[in-house]
Amino acid sequence: MWSKSAEGKESPQTPQATALDPIKPRVTSPGALAAPPVSASATATQAPAGSSTISTGLRIHGEFTGSGDLYVDGEAQGSIRLGQSKVSVGPHGRVQADIEAREIVIEGTVQGNLKAGESIRLGAASHVQGSLMTPRVAIEDGARLRGKVETTRAGELRRGAAAGHAKSAETPATVPVAAAKE
């Protein structure tokens, strides 16, 4: 039986919505309560503080240059030249570009050549198709690489980039890489 007092009671969803935003209660559907809201601290753990971010769902085409760090968890196409910075490709990142940076960390998918002045790290879930040129390289178990790895002396890429000329073929040492399982 319907009564006026039953109408005035709050639904179980109202206190939860109010707890999220005590100033303005939100009306949500039951499906929306299944996924917890993304907090600012969760985003900060993915992208380093002070870096520019191309987040999931964004597609960027063009030439990237500058002096700040870059975190890509969306899609990027073109060329990325951040010589004194760190470029990271997150687990959802898909990049079709040559990347030149001080440090490169790949957790997603990259199709293009990678040149790093200090190091390149390929995470366990990464897929890379292209050549790597760096003084230090780390390839985690499970990473897929189709291409070649050339190691250089530390600082060689920076001197070559500053002078604007290509390296001699005798400087880099070629390191064989086992073919990825497919």
C-alpha positions in Angstrom: 0.0 0.0 0.0 1.3 3.5 -0.9 1.7 6.0 1.8 3.0 9.6 1.9 5.8 8.7 4.4 7.3 6.2 2.0 7.6 8.9 -0.7 9.8 11.1 1.5 12.4 8.4 2.2 15.7 8.6 0.3 16.7 5.9 -2.0 19.9 3.9 -1.2 21.7 5.6 -4.2 21.2 9.1 -2.8 23.7 8.8 0.2 26.4 7.4 -2.1 26.0 10.2 -4.6 26.0 12.8 -1.8 29.2 11.3 -0.4 31.0 11.9 -3.7 30.0 15.5 -3.8 28.6 16.9 -0.5 27.7 20.3 -2.1 25.6 19.0 -5.0 24.0 15.6 -4.9 24.1 13.7 -8.2 21.5 11.5 -9.7 23.0 8.4 -11.1 21.8 5.2 -12.7 22.5 1.9 -11.1 25.0 1.0 -13.9 27.0 4.2 -13.2 27.6 3.1 -9.6 29.4 -0.1 -10.7 32.6 1.7 -11.8 34.3 3.8 -9.2 35.2 7.4 -10.2 38.7 8.1 -11.5 40.6 10.0 -8.9 43.3 12.6 -9.6 45.9 10.5 -7.9 45.3 7.5 -10.3 46.0 9.8 -13.2 49.1 11.1 -11.6 50.6 7.6 -11.3 50.2 7.0 -15.0 51.6 10.3 -16.3 54.7 11.8 -14.5 54.1 15.2 -12.9 54.9 18.1 -15.2 54.5 16.2 -18.4 52.2 16.8 -21.3 49.6 14.0 -21.8 47.8 12.6 -24.8 45.2 10.6 -22.9 43.1 7.7 -23.9 40.5 8.6 -26.6 42.6 11.4 -28.2 44.1 11.2 -31.7 46.9 13.6 -32.5 48.6 13.9 -36.0 51.6 16.1 -36.6 55.1 17.0 -35.5 55.9 17.1 -31.8 58.8 19.3 -30.7 59.7 21.0 -27.4 61.5 20.6 -24.1 58.8 19.1 -21.9 58.2 15.4 -21.1 55.4 13.6 -23.0 53.1 10.8 -22.0 51.0 9.2 -24.7 48.1 6.9 -23.7 46.0 7.8 -26.8 47.0 7.8 -30.5 49.8 9.8 -32.0 51.0 9.9 -35.6 53.8 11.9 -37.2 57.2 12.6 -35.6 58.2 13.2 -32.0 61.4 15.1 -31.4 62.0 15.9 -27.7 65.8 15.6 -27.5 66.3 16.5 -23.8 63.0 15.0 -22.5 61.4 11.8 -21.6 58.7 10.2 -23.9 56.5 7.5 -22.4 53.9 5.5 -24.3 51.3 4.1 -21.8 49.6 0.7 -22.0 46.7 2.1 -24.2 49.1 4.2 -26.3 49.3 3.6 -30.1 52.1 5.6 -31.8 53.0 5.7 -35.5 56.0 7.9 -35.4 59.8 8.1 -35.2 60.6 9.1 -31.6 63.8 11.0 -30.6 64.2 11.8 -26.9 66.6 11.6 -24.0 64.7 8.6 -22.5 62.0 6.5 -24.0 59.7 4.1 -22.1 57.2 2.0 -24.1 54.3 0.1 -22.5 51.9 0.2 -25.5 52.3 -0.1 -29.3 54.8 1.8 -31.4 55.5 1.6 -35.1 58.6 3.7 -35.9 62.3 4.1 -35.1 63.4 5.0 -31.6 66.5 7.1 -30.8 67.4 7.8 -27.2 70.3 9.8 -25.8 70.3 7.8 -22.5 68.0 4.7 -22.5 65.1 2.9 -24.0 62.9 0.5 -22.0 60.3 -1.8 -23.5 57.7 -3.0 -21.0 56.3 -6.5 -20.8 53.1 -5.6 -22.8 54.9 -3.4 -25.4 54.8 -4.1 -29.2 57.5 -2.2 -31.2 58.1 -2.4 -34.9 61.2 -0.4 -35.8 64.9 0.2 -35.0 66.2 1.1 -31.6 69.4 3.3 -31.2 70.5 4.0 -27.6 73.4 3.5 -25.2 71.3 1.4 -22.9 68.3 -0.8 -23.7 66.0 -2.8 -21.4 63.6 -5.3 -22.8 61.3 -6.9 -20.3 60.1 -10.5 -20.6 57.0 -10.6 -22.8 57.8 -7.5 -24.9 57.6 -7.8 -28.7 60.2 -6.2 -30.9 60.5 -6.5 -34.7 63.5 -4.6 -35.8 67.1 -4.1 -34.9 68.9 -2.7 -31.8 72.0 -0.5 -32.2 73.9 0.5 -29.1 76.0 3.7 -29.0 78.3 5.3 -26.6 76.6 7.6 -24.0 76.0 11.1 -25.4 76.8 10.2 -29.0 73.2 10.8 -30.2 73.2 14.2 -28.7 76.5 15.3 -30.3 75.3 13.9 -33.6 71.9 15.6 -33.4 73.6 18.9 -32.4 76.0 18.7 -35.3 73.2 17.7 -37.7 75.0 14.8 -39.3 74.5 11.1 -39.4 76.6 8.6 -37.5 79.3 6.5 -39.2 78.4 2.9 -39.7 81.4 1.7 -37.6 80.3 3.5 -34.4 77.2 1.5 -33.3 77.4 -2.1 -32.3 74.6 -4.3 -33.6 73.0 -6.5 -31.1 70.9 -9.4 -32.3 67.4 -9.7 -30.9 65.4 -12.9 -30.8 62.2 -12.9 -32.9 59.0 -12.4 -30.9 56.5 -15.3 -30.6 53.5 -14.7 -32.7 
